[in-house]
Amino acid sequence: MKNTKEFLIPFVGLKLGKHHFEYQLSNAFFEIFDYDEFQNSDIKVNVVLEKKSNMLELAFKHKGTVNVPCDLTSEDFDLPVKGKMKLIVRFGDEYNNDNEELLILPFGEFEIDVAQYIYEMIVLSVPLRRVHPGVKDGSLKTEALDKLKELTLKESKEEEKNKENKEENTDPRWDKLKKLLTDK
């Protein structure tokens, strides 16, 4: 992993109370983590660090867009993403980040690196299935969608023909039995 100096928050010199940090992220941030799923990204992250006498509380919020390919058409589009996360930092004998909402730093630490938490929060806020908004409202015109429509129309016409053929090929004895059911 590359250098994340700008995401180090030195909390030792801060007074008790709330402190605000703001980051503007682009694809360069995700390259630090060798993550290349986004063609482009523009995300604003706000971090509020509340320093208390024996612990720290961090509240992360992000909002922005990531440019990703559509899962149906492979067309790139800007997907809006937003989310929030809380992290509590306590102090103990040794470093422990087993719990996703609690981080234990060793006594004597003077700064915290929030890059990993920001990265995980953003990546987890992107939905698994990414569908272009033009697909949902029908305004997107691509070759892939045209081909899909063409194939679905052929299938539905074939199904209708099969239904008609089945109705014509019924046994006359069964027709009389069906008539008895409807005469009730």
N, C-alpha and C positions, 0 to 999 in steps of 0.2 A: 504494500500500500504506500502511496506517495505521501507527500507532506500535507498536513491539514492544520497548519499554524493558525490560520484565520478563524478556525472553529474551536480554538482553545480559549476557555473562559477562566481567567485567573480570579478565583473567588476569595483569596486570602485578604486582599486589600479593599474589598467591598464592605460597605456598612451594612448593618442589619436592615432588612426591608427588601422591596422589589427593585429589580434592575432589568431593563429591557435591552435585548440584542436583536438586530435585524440582519438577515442575509438575503441576497438576491442570487439565485442559483441558475446556472446554465448547464450545458452538457459537459463542460470542463469538470464540474463537481462529480458527475457520475463516472467520468473517465478515471478518477482517483480509485474507484472501486471496481474498475474493469467491467462496468455495466454499460452495454451498448444497445439496449432495447429501444431507446428513444432517439428519433432522428434529430429532434431539437427539443429544448425545454426552457421554460421561463417560469420560475417559481419563486415566490416571496415567502420567506420563513421568518416567523416571529418567535423569539424565545424569551420567556419571562422567568428570571431566576429570582426566587424569594429566599433570601438568606436568613436563617434562624440561628439561634445560639448553638444548637447541637446537630443541625441538619440543613440540607438544601432541598428546595422543591423547584423543579423545572417544569414549565408548561410550554409545549411546542405547538405551534399552529402553522399550517402551510396552505397556500392557495396559489393556483396558477394553471398553466397548460403544459402538456407534453405532446409532442408530435409522434404519433404511432401509426402503424399500418392497420387497416381494418381487417378483422379476421375473416370476413366474407368476401371482400372484393380486393384486398391488398392495396387499396388506395390510402395514401397518407392523409391524416386529419389531425387537428388539434383537439385533444381530449382534455376537458377541464378536470382538474384534480384538487381536492381539498381534504384536510383532516387535522386531527389534533391528538396529542399524546401527553401523558404526565409521567414524570420520573421523580422519584424521591432518592436523594443521595444521603447516605449515613456514613459514619466513620467507624472503622473496626480494626482488627489486627491485620487482616489481609484482604486483598482485592477479591471481590466476588460480584459477578454479574449474571448469576444463574436465573434470577427472577427478572422478568422483563420490565417490571415497574419499580424495582428497587435495585440500586447500585450501592455497593459497600466499597468505600475507598479506604486505604490504609491511613492511619494517623500520620500527619506530616505532609500529606498531599496539599498542593496549593492551587491546582488548576484541574479542569475537567475538559475532555475533548468530546464535543457534542456531534461531530461529523457522522459517526456511525449511527447514532440515534435518528438524526435527520434523514440519512439515506434510507434506513429501514422504514421510517414512517411514510416517506414518499412512495417508495416502491410498493409497499403494502396497500397504499390507497388507490393504486391503479387496478381497475377491475380485471378479472381473468379473461372475460369475453369483451373484446373491444369492437363495437359496431359503429360504423360511420353514421352520423345523424341523418345524412341524406338517404340512407337505406331505410331507416325507420319511417320517414315521412314521404318517401318515394321520389324525391327530387334529384337523386344521384343517378347519372346516366353513365354506365360503363359497359364494356364488352362482356365482362363476367356476369353482370346482372341481366343483360339482354339474353345471354345464352341460358341462364337459369330459368328465366320466364318462358323461353321457347321450349325448353325441355319439360317444364311442368305443364304447359298447355298440351303437349303431345301426350303425356301420361294421362291427363284427365280426359282427353278425347277417347283414348283407347279404353279407359275404364267404362265410359258411357256406352261404347259399342259392345263391350263384353256384357253389360247389364241388359242391353236390348236383346242380344243373342240368347241369353239365358231365359228371358221371359218368353221368347218365341219358341224355344225348344222344350216346353213343358209337356208332360204327359196328360192327355185329355181325362184320364181317370182321376188324376189329382185335381184337375180343375173342378170336377163335380164335387169332390170332397171339400175344396175351398169354398164352393158355393154354399154348402151346408153350414159351414162356420159363419158365413155372413148373413144367413137367413134368420138367425136367432132374433 
